[in-house]
């Protein structure tokens, strides 16, 4: 006997299909060139289903970016959870960030399409709720009693920019190991 799916299950399945189709098209073509008719065709759903789940194409991109950010944050958390010291956690978290950013299409989505379409304020909010939160926790722990909120915030912003720039350089062909090693060295200096 076949198990009956609930409306909630069908809704989640439709949303998942739309997100997967949109992600693939945004990576392949870029946000501007990917049309919603292609998204619904690839997801094998109706246009009405798209607009039931998402207000517009920008809301669809936002959901894709939020899902990517959550995956990056989970990778950072998992990659740094067994560190012995806060400084080790930062270095291991940095390595986990680079590993997460090597996932196909992620750099384009997170560092090019997302900022261009959603803007820096939205991307910052997403970052603060995901991987950026992990960076801030790590820096605060590594600095200990020297960690004023302003200092943690400032260093975290600079470190996040450093990570993103390094990921872009690696995506353009730079040696990832060199960047990971140097960022690890810089993080050690920062928290001394």
C-alpha positions in Angstrom: 0.0 0.0 0.0 1.3 3.4 -1.0 1.8 6.0 1.8 -0.4 9.1 1.4 1.5 12.4 1.3 0.1 15.3 3.3 -0.4 18.8 1.8 2.5 19.9 3.9 4.8 17.2 2.4 3.7 18.2 -1.1 4.3 21.9 -0.3 7.8 21.2 1.0 8.5 19.0 -2.1 7.3 21.8 -4.5 9.4 24.4 -2.6 12.4 22.2 -2.7 12.0 21.6 -6.4 11.7 25.3 -7.1 14.8 26.1 -5.0 16.9 23.4 -6.7 15.8 24.6 -10.1 16.4 28.2 -9.3 19.8 27.5 -7.8 20.9 25.6 -10.9 19.7 28.3 -13.3 21.2 31.2 -11.2 24.5 29.3 -11.2 24.4 28.4 -14.9 23.0 31.7 -16.3 23.2 34.3 -13.5 20.2 35.9 -11.9 19.4 38.4 -14.7 19.4 35.8 -17.5 17.4 33.2 -15.6 13.7 33.6 -16.1 10.9 32.3 -13.9 9.3 30.4 -16.8 12.6 28.3 -17.0 12.5 27.8 -13.2 9.0 26.4 -13.2 9.7 24.3 -16.3 12.9 22.8 -14.7 11.1 22.3 -11.4 8.1 20.7 -13.2 5.6 22.8 -11.4 3.1 25.5 -12.4 3.7 29.2 -12.4 1.0 29.5 -9.8 3.0 27.1 -7.5 6.0 29.4 -7.9 4.1 32.5 -6.8 2.4 30.6 -4.0 5.8 30.0 -2.5 7.7 33.1 -3.5 6.6 36.7 -4.1 8.9 37.2 -7.1 12.2 36.1 -8.6 14.1 38.2 -6.0 12.4 36.4 -3.2 13.4 33.1 -4.8 17.0 34.2 -4.9 16.8 35.3 -1.3 15.6 31.8 -0.3 18.4 30.2 -2.3 21.0 32.5 -0.7 19.7 31.8 2.8 19.8 28.0 2.2 23.4 28.3 1.0 24.4 30.5 4.0 22.9 27.9 6.3 24.9 25.1 4.7 28.1 27.2 4.9 27.5 27.9 8.6 26.8 24.2 9.3 30.1 23.3 7.6 32.0 25.9 9.6 30.4 24.7 12.9 31.1 21.0 12.1 34.7 21.8 11.0 35.6 23.6 14.1 33.7 21.7 16.8 36.6 19.5 17.9 39.2 22.3 18.2 41.1 22.4 21.5 41.4 26.2 21.7 39.4 29.2 20.4 42.4 30.0 18.1 42.4 26.5 16.7 38.6 26.8 16.2 39.1 29.9 14.1 41.7 28.2 11.9 39.7 25.1 11.5 36.6 27.2 10.9 38.5 29.0 8.2 39.4 25.8 6.5 35.8 24.6 6.7 34.7 27.9 5.1 37.0 27.3 2.2 35.8 23.7 1.8 32.2 24.9 1.9 32.8 27.6 -0.7 34.3 25.0 -3.1 30.8 23.6 -3.6 30.0 24.2 -7.3 28.3 27.5 -7.9 28.5 28.7 -4.3 31.0 31.5 -4.9 28.9 32.9 -7.8 25.7 32.8 -5.7 27.1 34.1 -2.4 29.8 36.6 -3.5 28.5 37.8 -6.9 24.8 37.3 -7.6 23.5 37.7 -4.0 25.3 41.0 -3.3 24.5 42.4 -6.7 20.8 41.7 -6.5 20.0 41.7 -2.8 22.4 44.4 -1.7 25.0 44.6 1.1 22.5 45.1 3.9 20.5 41.9 3.2 23.7 39.9 2.6 25.1 41.2 5.9 21.9 40.2 7.7 22.1 36.7 6.2 25.8 36.5 7.1 25.1 37.5 10.7 22.5 34.8 11.0 24.8 32.1 9.6 28.6 31.9 9.0 29.3 35.4 10.2 27.8 34.5 13.6 30.3 31.6 13.9 33.2 34.0 13.1 32.0 36.5 15.8 31.7 33.7 18.4 35.2 32.4 17.5 36.8 35.9 17.7 35.1 36.7 21.0 36.2 33.4 22.5 39.8 33.9 21.2 40.1 37.4 22.5 38.5 36.6 25.9 38.3 39.5 28.2 39.9 41.8 25.6 36.7 41.3 23.5 34.6 44.5 23.5 31.5 44.2 21.3 32.9 46.9 19.0 36.3 45.1 18.7 34.7 41.8 17.9 32.4 43.3 15.3 35.2 45.2 13.6 37.5 42.3 13.5 34.8 39.9 12.3 33.9 42.3 9.5 37.5 42.5 8.4 38.0 38.7 8.7 34.8 38.0 6.7 36.0 40.4 3.9 39.3 38.6 3.9 37.6 35.2 3.6 35.4 36.4 0.7 38.3 38.0 -1.2 40.4 34.8 -0.7 37.5 32.6 -2.0 37.2 34.8 -5.1 40.9 34.6 -5.7 40.9 30.8 -5.4 37.9 30.6 -7.7 39.9 32.7 -10.3 42.7 30.1 -10.1 44.9 31.0 -7.1 46.2 28.2 -5.0 43.6 27.5 -2.2 46.2 25.9 0.1 48.3 29.1 0.0 45.3 31.2 0.9 44.1 28.9 3.7 47.6 28.8 5.2 48.1 32.5 5.1 44.6 33.2 6.5 45.4 30.7 9.3 48.6 32.7 10.1 46.7 36.0 10.0 44.0 34.7 12.4 46.7 33.6 14.8 48.2 37.1 14.7 44.8 38.8 15.1 43.9 36.9 18.3 47.3 37.2 20.0 
